[in-house]
Amino acid sequence: MNERENPPCKAPVAVIGAGPAGLAAAYELTRRGVPVIVFEQDGRIGGLAQTIEHKGFRFDIGGHRFFTKQKSVLDLWRSLLGDELLERLRLSHIIYRERLFDYPLKPLNTLRNLGLTSSLLILASYARGRLFPISPERSLADWVTNRFGRRLYRMFFKTYTEKVWGIPCSEIGARWAAQRIKGLSLRTAVFSMLFPVWRGEIRTLTDHFYYPRLGPGMMWDALRERIVAGGGEVRLLTRVTGVVHEGGRVRRIVVRSGEREESFDISHVISSMPLRQLFHALDPAPSSDIAVAAGRLRYRDFLTVALIIDATELFPDNWLYIHDETVRVGRIQNFGNWSAELVPDRTRSCLGMEYFCFEGDGLWTMADRDLVGLAAAELTALGIAPREKVVEGVVVRMPKAYPVYDEGFEETLTTLREYLERFGNLQQVGRNGMHRYNNMDHSMLTGLLAAANLTGKGSRDLWAVNDDDEYYEKDTMRGGDDASHAVEAQCPHGRDDPLTQHGHLRQAVGRSGGSRPQAAS
């Protein structure tokens, strides 16, 4: 968008998508008295961060931590939920070769699990990587190898990353690694173990976060209530099929809900729909070269199998990373350790078995019953809970969960951005709307700034959000006005110290320094 105008009062602003970015934009617009309609093709709000409820059990589509260094976003969270926003301690481990490794990796724990010989080989590999770095860094494999060494890359990055993205690490751009693992190397990991106060400067090492008492859905429900109270509309099960433009401006939005098609005259558009999908909706369509470029954008899809287990204290972590090549699951969430109130029956647990896939592949098309059976079998294979303890399971699929940073995507994105600059009343926000791996706070910030741009209260380049070395995650959990913003720290299930909980995995670590967890009985 290359001009900033106050929208005419008679035509609403169209917000496409009711995820974190779209809802934040709509909230800010209604707060400023601007009429707005939010169009969401799903039956729920929240996008990838929505909360699902099944027989009183609540679970995320992937766990979503709330953390930020942006005061405007933090203030918004606190104003919406107040005391319902719990402060949590992060606890996570990696399962690799039937052993538990601390995450973030800690040298002493890694040495104990791998043994002296393997650890020395890792150090030698690291030294070689520092002395003879790969240049230029083109891929994630290059980026990680230069900072951790090839041996550690193969152990703790390659298998899991390729499980998540479904493509070789050599085809994932170095930019993705620089964004998601900023500031971290073998040297900084050792330094953070010796001087833990410094850890707040490293993006992947944040150890505190906020979490709504009943899951992220509380946040989106609160935003929707504010939007509606301010005169806005939120339309679910409504898919945008046409973005009609003329003379460098979007004039109308065409939507479909079931068999019904409607057209809305609009003043501006704030879009969080997948960028490839936005280009497909443009009317008139762009030139063939632009259409081909949009078609090159790729997405990774995601499904979660929530298993209700007739057992408690299976492990104390919020989540586990599964680096085991013998199973297909990528992460396991223990939702009761995010908030005890997600699990209504304290004699049971709810685990989220997370699988990364492509829409239409074998995992995506597998019947729900078979997916539940696969998840239960892999839970047993990993030694976490026996099959007979699984009471039932629920499957949730999420298409286009993650924009893929494959080779050449940056050039493609530049081409598409340049084309969209011709529209004076169209802004892109959020992860899929910008095809950028934004965190939730980054996505919400783009929505807030888009609304400010539109109403003449600012002129911010939304593409600069999450593109600045000084922007990245920094500890603001303890900041602010203690009297008005303090949130009581609570560990999983209300215990004082999650590191001393007596969950099954923790017992296994205590007995053997990181051996394979035994199945709960």
C-alpha positions as CSV (number, residue, x, y, z in Angstrom):
1,M,0.0,0.0,0.0
2,N,1.6,3.3,-1.1
3,E,-0.9,5.8,0.3
4,R,-2.4,6.5,3.7
5,E,-6.0,7.7,3.8
6,N,-8.7,7.8,6.3
7,P,-11.4,5.3,5.1
8,P,-14.8,6.7,4.1
9,C,-17.3,6.1,6.9
10,K,-19.9,4.7,4.4
11,A,-17.8,1.8,3.3
12,P,-16.3,-0.7,5.8
13,V,-12.8,-2.0,5.9
14,A,-12.5,-5.6,4.9
15,V,-10.3,-7.8,7.1
16,I,-9.6,-11.2,5.5
17,G,-8.9,-13.8,8.2
18,A,-9.8,-14.0,11.9
19,G,-6.4,-15.2,13.1
20,P,-4.3,-13.2,15.6
21,A,-3.3,-10.6,12.9
22,G,-6.7,-10.1,11.5
23,L,-8.4,-9.8,14.8
24,A,-5.8,-7.4,16.2
25,A,-6.4,-5.2,13.1
26,A,-10.2,-5.3,13.4
27,Y,-10.0,-4.5,17.1
28,E,-7.8,-1.5,16.6
29,L,-10.1,-0.2,13.8
30,T,-13.3,-0.5,15.8
31,R,-11.5,1.1,18.8
32,R,-10.9,4.1,16.5
33,G,-14.5,4.1,15.3
34,V,-13.8,2.6,11.8
35,P,-16.5,0.2,10.4
36,V,-15.0,-3.2,9.8
37,I,-16.1,-6.7,8.6
38,V,-13.9,-9.7,9.2
39,F,-14.3,-12.6,6.8
40,E,-13.1,-16.0,8.1
41,Q,-13.4,-19.2,6.0
42,D,-13.1,-21.5,9.0
43,G,-15.9,-22.1,11.6
44,R,-13.6,-21.0,14.4
45,I,-11.5,-17.9,15.1
46,G,-7.8,-17.9,16.0
47,G,-6.3,-19.5,12.9
48,L,-3.5,-21.9,13.8
49,A,-3.7,-20.6,17.4
50,Q,-7.3,-21.6,18.0
51,T,-8.4,-23.7,21.0
52,I,-10.4,-26.9,20.4
53,E,-12.8,-28.2,23.0
54,H,-13.8,-31.9,23.2
55,K,-15.9,-33.2,26.1
56,G,-14.5,-30.5,28.4
57,F,-10.9,-31.1,27.3
58,R,-9.3,-28.1,25.6
59,F,-6.2,-28.3,23.4
60,D,-4.2,-26.2,21.0
61,I,-3.3,-26.9,17.4
62,G,0.3,-26.9,18.5
63,G,1.2,-25.2,21.8
64,H,1.3,-21.4,21.5
65,R,3.4,-19.4,23.9
66,F,2.6,-15.7,24.5
67,F,5.8,-13.7,24.7
68,T,6.9,-10.4,23.3
69,K,9.2,-7.4,23.8
70,Q,6.6,-5.1,22.2
71,K,4.8,-3.1,24.9
72,S,1.8,-2.4,22.7
73,V,1.2,-6.1,22.2
74,L,1.8,-7.0,25.9
75,D,-0.5,-4.2,27.0
76,L,-3.2,-5.5,24.7
77,W,-2.9,-9.1,26.1
78,R,-3.1,-7.8,29.7
79,S,-6.0,-5.5,29.0
80,L,-8.0,-8.3,27.4
81,L,-7.4,-11.1,29.9
82,G,-6.0,-9.6,33.1
83,D,-5.6,-12.3,35.7
84,E,-6.6,-15.0,33.3
85,L,-3.2,-14.6,31.7
86,L,-1.0,-17.0,33.5
87,E,2.8,-16.8,33.7
88,R,4.5,-20.2,33.0
89,L,7.9,-21.7,33.1
90,R,9.0,-23.3,29.9
91,L,10.2,-26.9,30.2
92,S,10.9,-29.0,27.1
93,H,13.2,-31.9,26.1
94,I,14.4,-33.7,23.0
95,I,13.9,-37.4,22.6
96,Y,16.9,-38.7,20.6
97,R,18.3,-42.2,20.5
98,E,16.0,-43.3,23.4
99,R,17.4,-40.6,25.6
100,L,16.2,-37.3,27.0
101,F,18.2,-34.2,26.1
102,D,17.6,-30.8,27.7
103,Y,16.2,-28.2,25.4
104,P,17.8,-25.8,25.0
105,L,20.8,-28.1,24.8
106,K,23.1,-28.0,27.9
107,P,26.7,-29.2,27.5
108,L,26.8,-31.3,30.6
109,N,23.5,-33.0,29.9
110,T,24.6,-33.6,26.3
111,L,28.0,-35.0,27.4
112,R,26.3,-37.4,29.9
113,N,23.9,-38.7,27.3
114,L,26.3,-39.0,24.3
115,G,29.4,-40.1,26.2
116,L,32.9,-38.6,26.1
117,T,33.9,-39.9,22.7
118,S,30.9,-38.6,20.8
119,S,31.2,-35.3,22.7
120,L,34.8,-34.9,21.7
121,L,33.9,-35.6,18.1
122,I,31.2,-32.9,18.3
123,L,33.8,-30.4,19.6
124,A,36.2,-31.3,16.8
125,S,33.4,-30.9,14.2
126,Y,32.5,-27.5,15.7
127,A,36.1,-26.4,15.5
128,R,36.3,-27.4,11.9
129,G,33.1,-25.5,11.1
130,R,34.5,-22.4,12.7
131,L,37.9,-22.6,11.0
132,F,36.5,-23.6,7.6
133,P,33.0,-22.1,7.4
134,I,30.8,-22.7,4.4
135,S,30.6,-19.6,2.3
136,P,28.3,-18.3,1.1
137,E,25.6,-19.6,3.5
138,R,22.7,-20.6,1.1
139,S,20.8,-23.1,3.2
140,L,19.7,-24.0,6.7
141,A,22.3,-26.8,6.5
142,D,25.0,-24.3,5.8
143,W,23.9,-21.9,8.5
144,V,23.6,-24.5,11.3
145,T,26.8,-26.3,10.3
146,N,28.8,-23.1,10.6
147,R,27.6,-22.4,14.1
148,F,27.3,-25.9,15.6
149,G,29.5,-28.2,13.4
150,R,28.3,-30.8,11.0
151,R,28.1,-33.6,13.6
152,L,25.7,-31.7,15.9
153,Y,23.7,-30.5,12.9
154,R,23.1,-34.1,11.9
155,M,22.2,-35.2,15.4
156,F,19.9,-32.4,16.6
157,F,18.8,-30.4,13.5
158,K,18.6,-32.4,10.3
159,T,16.2,-35.2,11.3
160,Y,13.7,-33.0,13.1
161,T,13.8,-30.1,10.7
162,E,13.2,-32.4,7.7
163,K,10.4,-34.1,9.6
164,V,8.8,-30.7,10.1
165,W,9.3,-29.3,6.6
166,G,9.2,-32.4,4.5
167,I,12.1,-31.2,2.3
168,P,15.9,-31.5,2.7
169,C,17.7,-28.9,4.9
170,S,19.7,-28.1,1.8
171,E,16.5,-26.7,0.2
172,I,15.5,-24.5,3.2
173,G,16.9,-21.0,3.0
174,A,19.5,-19.7,5.5
175,R,17.2,-16.8,6.2
176,W,14.8,-19.1,8.0
177,A,17.5,-20.3,10.3
178,A,18.8,-16.8,10.9
179,Q,15.3,-15.7,11.9
180,R,14.2,-18.7,14.0
181,I,17.5,-19.5,15.8
182,K,18.9,-15.9,16.0
183,G,21.9,-15.4,18.2
184,L,22.4,-19.1,19.1
185,S,25.5,-21.2,18.5
186,L,27.4,-23.8,20.4
187,R,29.5,-21.1,22.1
188,T,26.4,-19.1,23.2
189,A,24.7,-22.3,24.4
190,V,27.6,-23.0,26.7
191,F,27.7,-19.3,27.7
192,S,24.0,-19.3,28.6
193,M,24.5,-22.4,30.8
194,L,27.3,-20.6,32.8
195,F,25.6,-17.2,32.8
196,P,21.8,-17.8,32.6
197,V,20.9,-14.2,33.1
198,W,22.2,-13.5,29.6
199,R,19.8,-15.9,28.1
200,G,17.0,-13.4,27.6
201,E,18.9,-12.0,24.6
202,I,18.7,-15.2,22.7
203,R,15.5,-15.9,20.8
204,T,15.2,-19.6,21.2
205,L,16.1,-19.7,24.9
206,T,13.2,-17.7,26.4
207,D,12.2,-19.7,29.5
208,H,9.1,-17.7,30.7
209,F,5.9,-17.1,28.8
210,Y,2.3,-16.2,29.3
211,Y,-0.6,-18.5,28.6
212,P,-4.4,-18.0,28.9
213,R,-6.0,-20.1,31.6
214,L,-8.3,-21.9,29.2
215,G,-6.0,-21.7,26.1
216,P,-5.4,-19.1,23.4
217,G,-9.0,-19.2,22.4
218,M,-9.8,-17.0,25.4
219,M,-7.7,-14.2,23.8
220,W,-9.5,-14.5,20.4
221,D,-12.9,-14.6,22.0
222,A,-12.1,-11.5,24.0
223,L,-11.0,-9.7,20.8
224,R,-14.2,-10.7,19.0
225,E,-16.3,-9.5,21.8
226,R,-14.6,-6.1,21.6
227,I,-14.9,-5.9,17.9
228,V,-18.7,-6.7,17.9
229,A,-19.2,-4.3,20.8
230,G,-17.5,-1.6,18.7
231,G,-19.9,-2.2,15.8
232,G,-17.8,-4.5,13.8
233,E,-18.8,-7.9,12.2
234,V,-17.0,-11.2,12.3
235,R,-18.4,-13.6,9.7
236,L,-17.4,-17.3,9.9
237,L,-17.5,-19.9,7.3
238,T,-17.2,-17.1,4.7
239,R,-14.5,-17.6,2.1
240,V,-13.1,-14.7,0.0
241,T,-13.3,-15.7,-3.6
242,G,-12.7,-12.4,-5.3
243,V,-10.7,-9.2,-4.7
244,V,-12.0,-6.8,-7.4
245,H,-9.7,-3.9,-8.2
246,E,-9.7,-1.0,-10.6
247,G,-7.4,2.0,-11.0
248,G,-4.9,0.8,-8.4
249,R,-7.5,0.3,-5.7
250,V,-9.5,-2.7,-4.4
251,R,-13.2,-1.8,-4.9
252,R,-15.1,-4.9,-3.9
253,I,-14.7,-8.1,-2.0
254,V,-16.6,-11.2,-3.2
255,V,-17.3,-13.9,-0.7
256,R,-19.0,-17.3,-0.6
257,S,-20.8,-18.8,2.4
258,G,-22.2,-22.2,1.5
259,E,-24.1,-21.8,-1.7
260,R,-24.6,-18.1,-1.2
261,E,-22.3,-15.5,-2.9
262,E,-22.2,-11.8,-1.8
263,S,-20.3,-8.7,-2.9
264,F,-19.2,-5.9,-0.6
265,D,-18.1,-2.5,-1.5
266,I,-15.1,-1.7,0.8
267,S,-12.8,1.2,1.5
268,H,-9.7,-0.7,2.4
269,V,-8.5,-4.3,2.7
270,I,-6.2,-5.8,5.4
271,S,-5.4,-9.3,4.3
272,S,-4.0,-12.2,6.3
273,M,-5.1,-14.9,3.8
274,P,-2.3,-17.0,2.3
275,L,-0.5,-14.8,-0.2
276,R,-0.8,-17.4,-2.9
277,Q,-4.5,-17.5,-2.3
278,L,-4.8,-13.7,-2.4
279,F,-3.2,-13.6,-5.9
280,H,-5.6,-16.3,-7.1
281,A,-8.5,-14.1,-5.9
282,L,-7.4,-10.9,-7.7
283,D,-9.9,-9.8,-10.3
284,P,-8.7,-8.9,-12.9
285,A,-6.1,-11.6,-12.6
286,P,-2.4,-10.6,-12.7
287,S,-0.2,-11.3,-15.7
288,S,0.9,-14.9,-16.2
289,D,4.4,-14.3,-14.9
290,I,3.0,-12.9,-11.6
291,A,0.5,-15.8,-11.4
292,V,3.3,-18.3,-11.9
293,A,5.4,-16.6,-9.2
294,A,2.5,-16.7,-6.7
295,G,2.1,-20.4,-7.5
296,R,5.7,-21.1,-6.5
297,L,4.9,-20.2,-2.8
298,R,4.7,-23.4,-0.8
299,Y,3.1,-24.3,2.5
300,R,3.5,-27.1,5.1
301,D,0.3,-28.5,6.5
302,F,-0.2,-29.8,10.0
303,L,-2.5,-32.1,12.0
304,T,-2.7,-32.9,15.6
305,V,-4.1,-36.0,17.3
306,A,-5.3,-35.1,20.8
307,L,-5.2,-38.3,22.9
308,I,-7.0,-38.6,26.3
309,I,-4.9,-40.8,28.5
310,D,-6.1,-42.6,31.6
311,A,-3.0,-41.7,33.5
312,T,-1.4,-38.6,35.1
313,E,2.1,-37.1,35.4
314,L,3.3,-38.7,32.2
315,F,6.0,-36.1,31.9
316,P,6.5,-32.6,33.4
317,D,7.4,-30.8,30.2
318,N,5.1,-28.4,28.3
319,W,6.2,-30.3,25.1
320,L,8.7,-32.8,23.8
321,Y,10.6,-32.6,20.5
322,I,10.8,-36.1,18.9
323,H,14.1,-36.5,16.9
324,D,13.5,-40.3,16.6
325,E,13.5,-41.4,12.9
326,T,11.5,-44.5,13.7
327,V,8.3,-42.5,14.5
328,R,6.4,-39.9,12.4
329,V,5.3,-37.7,15.3
330,G,7.3,-34.4,15.5
331,R,6.2,-32.9,18.8
332,I,4.2,-34.0,21.8
333,Q,2.3,-31.4,23.9
334,N,1.2,-32.1,27.4
335,F,-1.7,-29.6,27.7
336,G,-2.2,-30.0,31.4
337,N,1.3,-28.6,31.9
338,W,0.3,-25.5,30.0
339,S,-2.7,-24.9,32.2
340,A,-4.2,-27.5,34.6
341,E,-7.7,-26.2,33.7
342,L,-7.4,-27.5,30.1
343,V,-7.9,-30.9,31.6
344,P,-11.2,-31.2,33.5
345,D,-10.6,-34.7,34.8
346,R,-7.5,-34.6,37.1
347,T,-7.2,-38.4,36.8
348,R,-6.4,-38.2,33.1
349,S,-4.0,-36.4,30.8
350,C,-4.5,-34.9,27.3
351,L,-1.5,-35.1,24.9
352,G,-1.2,-33.5,21.5
353,M,0.6,-35.7,19.0
354,E,1.7,-33.3,16.2
355,Y,2.3,-34.4,12.7
356,F,3.7,-32.3,9.8
357,C,2.5,-33.2,6.3
358,F,1.4,-31.9,2.9
359,E,-2.3,-31.6,2.1
360,G,-3.3,-34.7,0.2
361,D,-0.4,-37.0,1.3
362,G,-0.7,-40.2,3.1
363,L,-0.9,-38.7,6.6
364,W,-3.3,-36.0,5.6
365,T,-5.8,-38.4,4.0
366,M,-5.5,-41.1,6.6
367,A,-8.8,-41.9,8.3
368,D,-9.2,-40.3,11.8
369,R,-9.5,-43.7,13.4
370,D,-6.2,-44.8,11.8
371,L,-4.5,-41.6,12.9
372,V,-5.6,-42.1,16.5
373,G,-4.2,-45.7,16.2
374,L,-0.9,-44.5,14.8
375,A,-0.6,-41.8,17.5
376,A,-1.3,-44.3,20.3
377,A,1.1,-46.8,18.9
378,E,3.9,-44.2,18.6
379,L,3.2,-43.0,22.2
380,T,3.8,-46.6,23.3
381,A,6.9,-47.0,21.1
382,L,8.4,-43.9,22.7
383,G,7.8,-45.4,26.2
384,I,5.4,-42.7,27.4
385,A,2.1,-44.6,27.8
386,P,0.8,-48.0,26.9
387,R,-1.9,-48.4,24.2
388,E,-4.5,-49.6,26.7
389,K,-4.3,-46.3,28.6
390,V,-5.6,-44.3,25.6
391,V,-9.2,-43.6,26.1
392,E,-10.0,-41.8,22.9
393,G,-8.5,-39.4,20.4
394,V,-9.6,-36.4,18.3
395,V,-8.0,-35.3,15.0
396,V,-7.7,-31.7,13.8
397,R,-6.2,-30.8,10.4
398,M,-4.8,-27.4,9.6
399,P,-3.9,-26.6,6.0
400,K,-1.3,-24.0,5.1
401,A,0.0,-23.9,8.7
402,Y,3.6,-22.8,7.8
403,P,4.9,-20.8,4.9
404,V,7.9,-22.7,3.5
405,Y,11.2,-20.9,3.1
406,D,12.6,-23.0,0.3
407,E,15.3,-22.1,-2.2
408,G,14.3,-19.0,-4.2
409,F,11.4,-18.0,-2.1
410,E,12.9,-14.6,-1.4
411,E,13.1,-13.6,-5.0
412,T,9.5,-14.8,-5.5
413,L,8.3,-12.8,-2.5
414,T,10.1,-9.6,-3.8
415,T,8.3,-10.0,-7.1
416,L,4.9,-10.3,-5.5
417,R,5.5,-7.5,-3.0
418,E,6.4,-5.1,-5.9
419,Y,3.2,-6.1,-7.7
420,L,1.1,-5.4,-4.6
421,E,2.6,-1.9,-4.1
422,R,0.3,-0.7,-6.9
423,F,-2.7,-1.0,-4.7
424,G,-3.3,2.0,-2.6
425,N,-5.7,0.4,-0.1
426,L,-4.4,-3.1,0.4
427,Q,-2.1,-4.2,3.2
428,Q,-0.8,-7.7,4.1
429,V,-0.5,-8.9,7.7
430,G,0.3,-12.0,9.6
431,R,2.2,-15.2,8.9
432,N,0.5,-16.4,5.8
433,G,-0.6,-13.0,4.6
434,M,3.1,-12.0,4.3
435,H,4.5,-15.5,3.8
436,R,6.8,-14.9,6.8
437,Y,7.5,-17.1,9.7
438,N,6.2,-14.6,12.3
439,N,5.6,-15.4,15.9
440,M,2.2,-14.6,17.3
441,D,3.2,-11.2,18.7
442,H,4.8,-10.2,15.4
443,S,1.6,-11.2,13.6
444,M,-0.6,-9.2,16.0
445,L,1.8,-6.2,15.7
446,T,1.4,-6.1,11.9
447,G,-2.4,-6.0,12.4
448,L,-2.2,-3.1,14.9
449,L,0.2,-1.2,12.7
450,A,-1.9,-1.8,9.6
451,A,-4.9,-0.3,11.4
452,A,-2.7,2.7,12.5
453,N,-1.5,3.2,8.9
454,L,-5.0,3.1,7.6
455,T,-6.4,5.7,10.1
456,G,-3.5,8.1,9.6
457,K,-2.1,7.5,13.0
458,G,1.2,6.1,11.6
459,S,3.2,5.2,8.5
460,R,5.0,2.0,9.3
461,D,6.5,-0.5,6.9
462,L,4.8,-3.7,8.0
463,W,7.5,-5.8,6.2
464,A,10.1,-4.3,8.7
465,V,8.4,-6.1,11.6
466,N,10.4,-9.1,12.6
467,D,13.2,-8.0,10.2
468,D,15.4,-6.1,12.6
469,D,18.3,-7.6,14.7
470,E,17.2,-5.6,17.7
471,Y,13.5,-6.6,17.4
472,Y,13.8,-10.2,18.3
473,E,12.5,-11.8,21.5
474,K,13.7,-10.3,24.7
475,D,12.5,-10.9,28.2
476,T,9.7,-8.5,29.1
477,M,7.9,-10.9,31.4
478,R,9.0,-9.1,34.5
479,G,8.7,-5.6,33.0
480,G,6.0,-3.0,33.2
481,D,4.1,-1.6,36.1
482,D,4.3,-4.2,38.8
483,A,1.2,-2.9,40.6
484,S,-1.1,-3.0,37.6
485,H,0.4,-5.7,35.4
486,A,1.9,-8.4,37.7
487,V,0.8,-11.9,36.8
488,E,1.2,-14.6,39.4
489,A,3.8,-17.1,38.4
490,Q,2.4,-20.6,38.3
491,C,4.3,-23.8,37.4
492,P,2.6,-26.7,35.7
493,H,-0.3,-28.1,37.8
494,G,0.6,-25.5,40.5
495,R,3.8,-27.1,41.6
496,D,6.6,-24.9,42.9
497,D,9.3,-26.1,40.6
498,P,8.7,-28.0,37.4
499,L,12.3,-29.3,37.5
500,T,11.5,-31.4,40.5
501,Q,8.2,-32.8,39.5
502,H,7.9,-36.6,39.6
503,G,6.5,-37.2,36.1
504,H,7.5,-40.4,34.4
505,L,10.1,-38.9,32.1
506,R,11.7,-37.0,34.9
507,Q,12.0,-40.2,36.9
508,A,13.7,-41.8,34.0
509,V,16.2,-39.0,33.7
510,G,16.9,-39.1,37.4
511,R,17.6,-42.8,37.3
512,S,19.9,-43.0,34.3
513,G,20.9,-39.5,33.3
514,G,18.6,-39.3,30.3
515,S,17.7,-42.9,29.3
516,R,14.6,-43.9,27.4
517,P,11.4,-43.1,29.3
518,Q,9.4,-46.1,30.5
519,A,5.7,-46.5,29.8
520,A,3.4,-45.3,32.5
521,S,1.5,-47.9,34.3
